């Protein structure tokens, strides 16, 4: 687990001003102090600039720590005294400007202390969000469940770093199951719903022999979660989640079982091209009571070397400057035609991630998950 306090203490804006790992945040204030002192020293006396040194602690407060700002304030006072007393008495700026320099230094130190405290609190909250994200979206070992896999998660809120997208792989006696989905909405409510669904998936996918039963338990869990959140006064009455549930049965390694809860249908990417699975007939999780029954379990043939690519709305709804959606299937098909190795999950996910970010110029409108899985050759035989 990340140590938030230690991380907060070692990061901040001043860490950007580093050369070979050493902080150089003190350089700009020092250069400014020397420049003002030299200009004042070489002036004619009719236009004194030494009082401008009051700017130096303010600059230091923005980019240095409390100690660095205190040193800058002290050097400013000393420089002012030496420089001002070097002039004849009638040209000295005198006591009023001296008080101004001292007051400016004190205020700069106080402002720096407030800034550093705020930075540490912000970094601490970011580390908590990062820990929450890794708790919800647990790290997956390589070859987990006999699958080659790769994933990329990009939160639309770059500060919070966490949202409502979710994915997981759960191996079990009945084969390996995969879940990818997107909870409607943002914020902690969406994170709570995603966590609830993943917890149910990890248990039911391991124990339940039928994928249809896993799908039913996910629907039931979503309804229970919404009722609970509503009963405690949370505004989750219309919360739902789109999702795709996959099953890789050990008795038939040449097919995959698919249950689609109103999600974007997965793409099957292989050396021979790209094909889309049929659109999902089911309603999103949480809206199942509006349908006649649960969505069907479809069995789809899967050739050796083919990869299942699943994405959330952040990819499907990414727009360029002209308002055009990201052409996911066309870009993937072109990449595979140029290099069949692009179908490998480890290559496919970065390809889609970078293409999406380039298409929307980094301005994601929604949380973005790109997830690719492929049965390993040893499993497919």
Sine and cosine of phi, psi and omega as CSV:
sin_phi,cos_phi,sin_psi,cos_psi,sin_omega,cos_omega
0.00,0.00,0.64,-0.77,0.00,-1.00
-0.93,0.37,0.60,-0.80,0.07,-1.00
-1.00,-0.01,0.98,-0.20,-0.10,-1.00
-0.88,0.47,-0.63,0.77,-0.05,-1.00
-0.91,0.42,-0.72,0.70,0.01,-1.00
-0.90,0.44,-0.64,0.77,0.01,-1.00
-0.91,0.40,-0.65,0.76,-0.01,-1.00
-0.91,0.42,-0.59,0.81,-0.03,-1.00
-0.95,0.31,-0.37,0.93,-0.09,-1.00
-0.98,-0.22,-0.02,1.00,-0.04,-1.00
-0.82,-0.57,0.32,-0.95,0.04,-1.00
0.42,-0.91,0.10,-1.00,-0.01,-1.00
-0.84,0.54,-0.59,0.81,-0.02,-1.00
-0.91,0.41,-0.34,0.94,0.01,-1.00
-0.94,0.35,-0.29,0.96,0.05,-1.00
-0.96,0.29,-0.43,0.90,0.01,-1.00
-1.00,-0.03,0.95,0.30,-0.04,-1.00
-0.74,-0.68,0.58,-0.81,0.10,-1.00
-0.79,-0.61,0.89,-0.45,-0.04,-1.00
0.82,0.57,0.64,0.77,0.07,-1.00
0.99,0.10,-0.05,1.00,-0.02,-1.00
-0.95,-0.30,0.67,-0.75,-0.02,-1.00
-0.94,0.35,0.72,-0.70,0.09,-1.00
-0.84,-0.54,0.43,0.90,0.02,-1.00
-0.90,0.44,-0.34,0.94,-0.01,-1.00
-0.98,0.21,-0.26,0.97,-0.10,-0.99
-0.92,0.40,-0.78,0.63,-0.02,-1.00
-0.84,0.54,-0.72,0.69,0.04,-1.00
-0.88,0.47,-0.63,0.77,-0.01,-1.00
-0.91,0.41,-0.68,0.74,0.03,-1.00
-0.89,0.46,-0.64,0.77,0.02,-1.00
-0.91,0.43,-0.67,0.74,0.02,-1.00
-0.88,0.47,-0.72,0.70,0.00,-1.00
-0.91,0.42,-0.63,0.78,-0.02,-1.00
-0.90,0.43,-0.70,0.71,0.01,-1.00
-0.90,0.43,-0.67,0.75,-0.01,-1.00
-0.89,0.45,-0.68,0.74,0.00,-1.00
-0.92,0.39,-0.68,0.74,0.02,-1.00
-0.89,0.45,-0.65,0.76,0.02,-1.00
-0.92,0.38,-0.63,0.78,-0.03,-1.00
-0.90,0.44,-0.57,0.82,-0.06,-1.00
-0.99,-0.11,0.16,0.99,0.05,-1.00
-0.99,0.17,0.18,-0.98,-0.04,-1.00
-1.00,0.07,-0.13,0.99,-0.04,-1.00
0.99,-0.17,-0.33,0.95,0.03,-1.00
-0.98,0.22,-0.39,0.92,0.00,-1.00
-0.71,-0.70,1.00,-0.05,-0.02,-1.00
-0.99,0.12,0.68,-0.73,-0.04,-1.00
-0.92,-0.40,-0.01,1.00,-0.15,-0.99
-0.89,0.46,-0.45,0.89,0.01,-1.00
-0.91,0.41,-0.30,0.95,0.00,-1.00
-0.93,0.36,-0.19,0.98,0.02,-1.00
-0.90,0.43,-0.20,0.98,0.06,-1.00
-0.89,0.46,-0.34,0.94,0.05,-1.00
-0.95,0.31,-0.43,0.90,-0.13,-0.99
-0.88,0.47,-0.78,0.62,0.03,-1.00
-0.87,0.49,-0.54,0.84,0.03,-1.00
-0.91,0.42,-0.65,0.76,0.06,-1.00
-0.90,0.43,-0.68,0.73,0.00,-1.00
-0.89,0.46,-0.60,0.80,-0.02,-1.00
-0.89,0.45,-0.45,0.89,-0.05,-1.00
-0.99,0.12,-0.44,0.90,-0.14,-0.99
-0.78,-0.62,-0.11,0.99,-0.02,-1.00
-0.91,-0.41,0.15,-0.99,0.12,-0.99
-0.99,0.15,-0.05,-1.00,-0.03,-1.00
-0.90,0.43,-0.66,0.75,0.01,-1.00
-0.89,0.45,-0.72,0.69,0.01,-1.00
-0.88,0.47,-0.63,0.78,0.03,-1.00
-0.92,0.39,-0.63,0.78,0.04,-1.00
-0.89,0.45,-0.68,0.74,0.04,-1.00
-0.89,0.45,-0.68,0.73,0.02,-1.00
-0.89,0.47,-0.64,0.76,0.03,-1.00
-0.90,0.43,-0.67,0.74,0.01,-1.00
-0.91,0.42,-0.70,0.71,0.03,-1.00
-0.89,0.46,-0.56,0.83,0.02,-1.00
-0.90,0.44,-0.70,0.72,0.00,-1.00
-0.90,0.43,-0.71,0.70,-0.01,-1.00
-0.89,0.45,-0.71,0.70,0.00,-1.00
-0.88,0.47,-0.65,0.76,0.01,-1.00
-0.88,0.48,-0.73,0.69,-0.03,-1.00
-0.89,0.46,-0.73,0.68,-0.02,-1.00
-0.89,0.45,-0.73,0.68,-0.07,-1.00
-0.91,0.40,-0.69,0.73,-0.09,-1.00
-0.94,0.35,-0.62,0.78,-0.02,-1.00
-0.97,0.24,-0.19,0.98,0.06,-1.00
-0.97,0.24,-0.26,0.97,0.01,-1.00
-1.00,-0.02,0.37,-0.93,0.11,-0.99
-0.86,0.51,0.41,-0.91,-0.11,-0.99
-0.84,0.54,-0.62,0.79,-0.06,-1.00
-0.95,0.33,-0.28,0.96,0.00,-1.00
-0.97,-0.23,-0.02,1.00,0.00,-1.00
-0.95,0.30,0.57,-0.82,0.01,-1.00
-0.97,0.24,-0.47,0.89,0.19,-0.98
1.00,0.05,-0.19,-0.98,-0.13,-0.99
-0.90,0.43,-0.65,0.76,-0.03,-1.00
-0.84,0.54,-0.71,0.70,0.01,-1.00
-0.94,0.35,-0.53,0.85,0.06,-1.00
-0.88,0.47,-0.68,0.73,0.05,-1.00
-0.90,0.44,-0.62,0.78,0.03,-1.00
-0.87,0.48,-0.67,0.74,-0.01,-1.00
-0.91,0.41,-0.68,0.73,0.02,-1.00
-0.90,0.44,-0.72,0.70,-0.01,-1.00
-0.90,0.45,-0.64,0.77,0.04,-1.00
-0.89,0.46,-0.64,0.77,0.03,-1.00
-0.91,0.41,-0.69,0.73,0.01,-1.00
-0.89,0.46,-0.72,0.69,0.00,-1.00
-0.90,0.44,-0.59,0.81,0.02,-1.00
-0.91,0.42,-0.65,0.76,0.03,-1.00
-0.90,0.44,-0.69,0.72,0.03,-1.00
-0.90,0.45,-0.67,0.74,0.02,-1.00
-0.90,0.44,-0.63,0.78,0.03,-1.00
-0.90,0.43,-0.65,0.76,0.02,-1.00
-0.88,0.47,-0.66,0.75,0.04,-1.00
-0.91,0.42,-0.67,0.74,0.00,-1.00
-0.89,0.46,-0.72,0.69,-0.01,-1.00
-0.90,0.43,-0.64,0.77,0.04,-1.00
-0.89,0.45,-0.67,0.74,0.04,-1.00
-0.90,0.43,-0.63,0.78,0.03,-1.00
-0.89,0.45,-0.69,0.72,-0.02,-1.00
-0.90,0.43,-0.62,0.78,0.03,-1.00
-0.92,0.40,-0.67,0.74,0.01,-1.00
-0.89,0.45,-0.70,0.72,0.01,-1.00
-0.91,0.41,-0.58,0.82,0.05,-1.00
-0.90,0.45,-0.68,0.73,0.01,-1.00
-0.92,0.38,-0.59,0.80,0.06,-1.00
-0.90,0.44,-0.64,0.77,0.03,-1.00
-0.92,0.39,-0.59,0.81,0.07,-1.00
-0.90,0.44,-0.68,0.73,0.03,-1.00
-0.89,0.45,-0.64,0.77,0.02,-1.00
-0.91,0.42,-0.67,0.75,0.04,-1.00
-0.90,0.43,-0.64,0.77,0.05,-1.00
-0.88,0.47,-0.67,0.74,0.00,-1.00
-0.89,0.45,-0.67,0.74,0.01,-1.00
-0.95,0.31,-0.38,0.92,0.09,-1.00
-0.96,0.27,-0.68,0.73,0.02,-1.00
-0.95,0.30,-0.78,0.62,0.02,-1.00
-0.98,-0.19,0.99,0.14,-0.09,-1.00
-0.90,0.43,0.55,-0.84,0.08,-1.00
-0.88,0.47,0.66,-0.75,-0.03,-1.00
-0.96,-0.29,0.80,-0.60,0.03,-1.00
-0.90,0.43,0.40,-0.92,0.09,-1.00
-0.90,0.44,0.58,-0.82,0.01,-1.00
0.85,0.52,0.55,0.84,0.00,-1.00
-0.95,0.30,0.85,-0.53,0.00,-1.00
0.94,0.35,0.39,0.92,0.00,-1.00
0.96,0.28,0.35,0.94,-0.03,-1.00
-0.88,-0.48,0.69,-0.73,0.31,-0.95
-0.98,0.22,0.74,-0.67,-0.07,-1.00
-0.55,-0.83,0.39,-0.92,0.10,-0.99
-0.44,-0.90,0.49,-0.87,-0.05,-1.00
-0.54,-0.84,0.50,-0.87,0.15,-0.99
-0.69,-0.73,0.74,-0.67,0.02,-1.00
-0.82,-0.58,0.81,-0.58,0.02,-1.00
-0.81,-0.59,0.90,-0.44,0.02,-1.00
-0.99,0.14,0.70,-0.71,0.06,-1.00
-0.88,0.47,-0.55,0.84,0.09,-1.00
-1.00,0.00,0.99,-0.14,-0.08,-1.00
-0.93,0.37,-0.29,0.96,0.03,-1.00
-0.99,0.10,-0.73,0.68,-0.02,-1.00
-0.94,0.34,-0.57,0.82,0.04,-1.00
0.90,0.43,0.23,0.97,-0.04,-1.00
-0.57,-0.82,0.57,-0.82,-0.03,-1.00
-0.45,-0.89,-0.43,-0.90,-0.12,-0.99
-0.99,-0.15,0.03,1.00,0.07,-1.00
-0.97,0.25,0.53,-0.85,-0.01,-1.00
-0.50,-0.87,0.43,-0.90,0.06,-1.00
-0.33,-0.94,0.42,-0.91,0.04,-1.00
-0.20,-0.98,0.34,-0.94,0.10,-1.00
-0.83,-0.56,0.77,-0.64,0.00,-1.00
-0.78,-0.63,0.96,-0.26,0.12,-0.99
-0.98,0.21,0.44,-0.90,0.00,-1.00
-0.22,-0.97,-0.02,-1.00,-0.03,-1.00
-0.87,0.48,-0.44,0.90,-0.04,-1.00
-1.00,-0.09,0.23,0.97,-0.05,-1.00
0.95,-0.31,-0.05,-1.00,-0.03,-1.00
-0.99,-0.12,0.71,-0.70,0.05,-1.00
-0.90,-0.44,0.54,-0.84,-0.02,-1.00
-0.77,-0.63,0.66,-0.75,0.05,-1.00
-0.75,-0.66,0.78,-0.62,0.09,-1.00
-0.73,-0.68,0.73,-0.68,-0.03,-1.00
-0.36,-0.93,0.02,-1.00,-0.06,-1.00
-0.56,-0.83,0.90,-0.44,0.04,-1.00
-0.99,0.17,0.69,-0.72,0.04,-1.00
-0.90,0.43,0.70,-0.71,0.02,-1.00
1.00,-0.06,-0.03,-1.00,-0.03,-1.00
-0.72,-0.69,0.01,-1.00,0.08,-1.00
1.00,0.07,-0.17,-0.99,-0.08,-1.00
-0.92,0.40,-0.47,0.88,0.05,-1.00
-0.89,0.46,-0.67,0.74,0.04,-1.00
-0.92,0.39,-0.62,0.78,0.03,-1.00
-0.90,0.44,-0.66,0.75,0.01,-1.00
-0.89,0.45,-0.65,0.76,0.02,-1.00
-0.91,0.41,-0.68,0.74,0.03,-1.00
-0.88,0.47,-0.66,0.75,0.01,-1.00
-0.90,0.45,-0.65,0.76,0.01,-1.00
-0.90,0.44,-0.69,0.72,-0.01,-1.00
-0.92,0.40,-0.65,0.76,0.00,-1.00
-0.92,0.40,-0.62,0.78,0.03,-1.00
-0.88,0.47,-0.68,0.73,0.04,-1.00
-0.92,0.40,-0.66,0.75,0.01,-1.00
-0.87,0.49,-0.70,0.72,-0.07,-1.00
-0.90,0.44,-0.55,0.84,0.02,-1.00
-0.99,0.14,-0.77,0.64,-0.08,-1.00
-0.94,0.35,-0.59,0.81,0.00,-1.00
-0.90,0.43,-0.46,0.89,0.02,-1.00
-0.99,0.17,-0.65,0.76,-0.17,-0.99
-1.00,-0.07,-0.58,0.82,-0.15,-0.99
-0.98,0.20,0.74,-0.67,-0.01,-1.00
-0.96,0.28,-0.46,0.89,-0.06,-1.00
-0.95,-0.31,0.69,-0.73,0.03,-1.00
-0.91,0.41,-0.51,0.86,0.03,-1.00
-0.89,0.46,-0.59,0.81,0.03,-1.00
-0.93,0.38,-0.63,0.77,0.07,-1.00
-0.86,0.50,-0.68,0.73,0.01,-1.00
-0.88,0.47,-0.66,0.75,0.01,-1.00
-0.91,0.42,-0.63,0.78,0.00,-1.00
-0.93,0.37,-0.56,0.83,0.07,-1.00
-0.91,0.42,-0.67,0.75,0.04,-1.00
-0.89,0.46,-0.71,0.71,0.00,-1.00
-0.88,0.47,-0.65,0.76,-0.01,-1.00
-0.90,0.43,-0.63,0.78,0.00,-1.00
-0.91,0.41,-0.67,0.74,0.03,-1.00
-0.89,0.45,-0.68,0.73,0.02,-1.00
-0.89,0.46,-0.65,0.76,-0.02,-1.00
-0.90,0.44,-0.69,0.73,0.00,-1.00
-0.90,0.44,-0.68,0.73,0.01,-1.00
-0.89,0.46,-0.66,0.75,0.01,-1.00
-0.89,0.45,-0.74,0.67,-0.04,-1.00
-0.89,0.46,-0.61,0.79,0.02,-1.00
-0.93,0.38,-0.61,0.80,-0.04,-1.00
-0.93,0.36,-0.40,0.91,0.03,-1.00
-0.99,-0.13,0.21,0.98,0.11,-0.99
1.00,0.00,0.18,0.98,0.05,-1.00
-1.00,0.08,0.52,-0.85,-0.05,-1.00
-1.00,0.05,0.93,0.36,0.00,-1.00
-0.87,-0.48,0.38,0.93,-0.08,-1.00
-0.90,0.44,-0.46,0.89,-0.02,-1.00
-0.92,-0.40,0.38,0.92,-0.03,-1.00
-0.95,0.31,0.69,-0.72,0.08,-1.00
-0.53,-0.85,0.11,-0.99,-0.03,-1.00
-0.55,-0.84,0.75,-0.66,0.18,-0.98
-1.00,0.07,0.52,-0.86,-0.07,-1.00
-0.32,-0.95,0.38,-0.92,0.15,-0.99
-0.82,-0.58,0.80,-0.59,0.02,-1.00
-0.94,-0.35,0.82,-0.57,-0.02,-1.00
-0.90,-0.43,0.53,-0.85,0.10,-1.00
-0.71,-0.70,0.74,-0.67,0.04,-1.00
-0.93,-0.36,1.00,-0.04,-0.07,-1.00
-0.93,0.37,0.71,-0.71,-0.02,-1.00
-0.93,0.36,-0.37,0.93,-0.02,-1.00
-0.99,0.16,-0.25,0.97,-0.03,-1.00
-0.61,-0.79,0.99,0.14,-0.09,-1.00
-0.96,0.29,-0.09,1.00,-0.02,-1.00
-0.99,-0.12,0.28,0.96,0.04,-1.00
-0.55,-0.84,0.24,-0.97,0.07,-1.00
-0.73,-0.68,0.64,-0.77,0.07,-1.00
-1.00,-0.06,0.69,-0.72,-0.10,-1.00
-0.75,-0.66,0.76,-0.65,0.18,-0.98
-0.84,-0.55,0.85,-0.52,-0.09,-1.00
-0.93,-0.38,0.88,-0.48,0.05,-1.00
-0.99,-0.15,0.93,0.37,0.08,-1.00
0.92,0.39,0.35,0.94,-0.05,-1.00
-0.99,-0.10,0.31,-0.95,0.13,-0.99
-0.85,0.53,0.80,-0.60,-0.06,-1.00
-0.89,0.45,0.62,-0.79,0.01,-1.00
-0.90,0.43,0.41,-0.91,0.14,-0.99
-0.98,-0.18,0.64,-0.76,0.11,-0.99
-0.98,-0.20,0.91,-0.42,-0.11,-0.99
-0.92,-0.40,0.83,-0.56,0.01,-1.00
-0.61,-0.79,0.08,-1.00,0.01,-1.00
-0.86,0.52,-0.41,0.91,-0.03,-1.00
-1.00,-0.02,-0.03,1.00,0.03,-1.00
0.68,-0.73,-0.31,-0.95,-0.08,-1.00
-0.78,-0.62,0.71,-0.71,0.11,-0.99
-0.70,-0.71,0.49,-0.87,0.01,-1.00
-0.99,-0.15,0.63,-0.78,0.15,-0.99
-0.96,0.28,0.38,-0.92,0.00,-1.00
-0.86,0.52,0.55,-0.83,0.04,-1.00
-0.85,0.52,0.53,-0.85,-0.01,-1.00
-0.94,0.34,0.67,-0.74,0.01,-1.00
-1.00,-0.05,-0.22,0.98,-0.07,-1.00
-1.00,0.09,0.38,-0.92,0.11,-0.99
-0.99,0.14,0.34,-0.94,0.04,-1.00
-0.86,0.51,0.40,-0.92,0.07,-1.00
-0.87,0.50,0.75,-0.67,-0.06,-1.00
0.98,-0.22,-0.21,0.98,0.02,-1.00
-0.88,-0.47,0.25,0.97,-0.08,-1.00
-0.89,0.45,-0.41,0.91,0.00,-1.00
-0.93,0.37,-0.24,0.97,0.02,-1.00
-1.00,0.06,-0.14,0.99,-0.03,-1.00
-0.96,-0.27,0.23,-0.97,0.01,-1.00
-0.96,0.29,-0.40,0.92,-0.01,-1.00
-0.10,-0.99,0.02,-1.00,0.00,-1.00
-0.92,0.38,0.38,-0.92,0.04,-1.00
-0.91,0.42,0.50,-0.86,-0.05,-1.00
-0.96,0.28,0.38,-0.93,0.12,-0.99
-1.00,-0.07,0.89,-0.46,-0.01,-1.00
-0.98,-0.22,0.65,-0.76,0.08,-1.00
-0.97,-0.22,0.85,-0.53,-0.08,-1.00
-0.88,-0.47,0.80,-0.61,0.05,-1.00
-0.90,0.44,0.60,-0.80,-0.03,-1.00
-0.71,-0.71,0.91,-0.42,-0.03,-1.00
-0.98,0.18,0.42,-0.91,0.07,-1.00
-0.84,0.54,0.70,-0.71,0.01,-1.00
1.00,0.00,-0.09,1.00,0.01,-1.00
-1.00,0.05,0.62,-0.78,-0.04,-1.00
-0.91,-0.42,0.65,-0.76,0.11,-0.99
-1.00,-0.06,0.85,-0.53,0.00,-1.00
-0.95,-0.32,0.85,-0.52,-0.01,-1.00
-0.85,-0.53,0.73,-0.69,-0.01,-1.00
-0.73,-0.69,0.30,-0.95,0.07,-1.00
-0.95,-0.32,-0.09,-1.00,-0.16,-0.99
-0.88,0.48,-0.41,0.91,-0.01,-1.00
-0.86,0.51,-0.50,0.86,0.06,-1.00
-1.00,0.09,-0.75,0.66,-0.09,-1.00
-0.90,0.44,-0.52,0.85,-0.09,-1.00
-0.96,-0.27,0.18,0.98,0.05,-1.00
-0.93,0.37,0.77,-0.64,-0.04,-1.00
-0.86,-0.51,0.51,-0.86,0.10,-0.99
-1.00,-0.02,-0.15,-0.99,-0.04,-1.00
-0.89,0.46,-0.44,0.90,0.01,-1.00
-1.00,0.01,0.03,1.00,0.01,-1.00
1.00,0.09,0.18,0.98,-0.01,-1.00
-0.99,0.11,0.67,-0.74,0.02,-1.00
-0.95,0.31,0.41,-0.91,0.02,-1.00
-0.93,0.36,0.85,-0.53,-0.02,-1.00
-0.99,0.17,0.98,0.20,-0.13,-0.99
-0.86,0.51,-0.82,0.58,-0.09,-1.00
-0.88,0.47,-0.67,0.74,-0.02,-1.00
-0.90,0.44,-0.67,0.74,-0.01,-1.00
-0.92,0.39,-0.66,0.75,0.01,-1.00
-0.92,0.40,-0.69,0.73,0.01,-1.00
-0.88,0.48,-0.64,0.77,0.02,-1.00
-0.91,0.42,-0.66,0.75,-0.01,-1.00
-0.91,0.41,-0.64,0.77,0.00,-1.00
-0.93,0.36,-0.59,0.81,0.03,-1.00
-0.91,0.42,-0.58,0.81,0.02,-1.00
-0.97,0.24,-0.57,0.82,-0.02,-1.00
-0.49,-0.87,0.97,-0.25,-0.02,-1.00
-0.84,0.54,-0.38,0.92,0.01,-1.00
-0.93,0.37,-0.21,0.98,0.03,-1.00
-0.91,0.42,-0.26,0.97,0.04,-1.00
-0.97,0.25,-0.23,0.97,0.06,-1.00
-0.89,0.45,0.70,-0.71,-0.01,-1.00
-0.80,0.60,-0.65,0.76,-0.04,-1.00
-0.91,0.41,-0.40,0.91,0.05,-1.00
-0.99,-0.10,-0.55,0.84,-0.10,-0.99
-0.93,0.36,-0.69,0.72,-0.04,-1.00
-0.89,0.45,-0.76,0.65,0.06,-1.00
-0.88,0.48,-0.55,0.84,0.03,-1.00
-0.88,0.48,-0.74,0.67,-0.01,-1.00
-0.94,0.34,-0.66,0.75,0.01,-1.00
-0.86,0.51,-0.78,0.62,-0.04,-1.00
-0.91,0.41,-0.61,0.79,0.03,-1.00
-0.90,0.43,-0.64,0.77,0.02,-1.00
-0.91,0.42,-0.73,0.68,-0.01,-1.00
-0.90,0.44,-0.63,0.78,0.03,-1.00
-0.92,0.39,-0.63,0.78,-0.05,-1.00
-0.91,0.43,-0.68,0.73,-0.04,-1.00
-0.99,-0.12,0.15,0.99,0.01,-1.00
0.84,0.55,0.60,0.80,0.07,-1.00
0.98,0.19,0.03,1.00,-0.03,-1.00
-0.99,-0.16,1.00,0.07,-0.03,-1.00
-0.98,0.22,0.75,-0.66,0.02,-1.00
-1.00,0.05,-0.28,0.96,-0.05,-1.00
-0.49,-0.87,0.28,-0.96,0.09,-1.00
-0.86,0.52,0.57,-0.82,-0.13,-0.99
-0.80,-0.61,0.83,-0.56,0.10,-0.99
-0.82,-0.58,0.74,-0.67,0.08,-1.00
-0.82,-0.57,0.86,-0.50,-0.13,-0.99
-0.71,-0.70,0.76,-0.66,-0.02,-1.00
-0.74,-0.68,0.72,-0.70,0.03,-1.00
-0.71,-0.70,0.54,-0.84,0.04,-1.00
-0.49,-0.87,0.77,-0.64,0.06,-1.00
-0.87,0.49,0.68,-0.74,0.02,-1.00
-0.93,0.36,0.50,-0.87,-0.03,-1.00
-0.81,0.58,-0.58,0.81,-0.02,-1.00
-0.91,0.41,-0.44,0.90,0.00,-1.00
-1.00,0.07,-0.57,0.82,-0.08,-1.00
-0.96,0.29,-0.35,0.94,-0.02,-1.00
-0.95,0.31,0.00,0.00,0.00,0.00
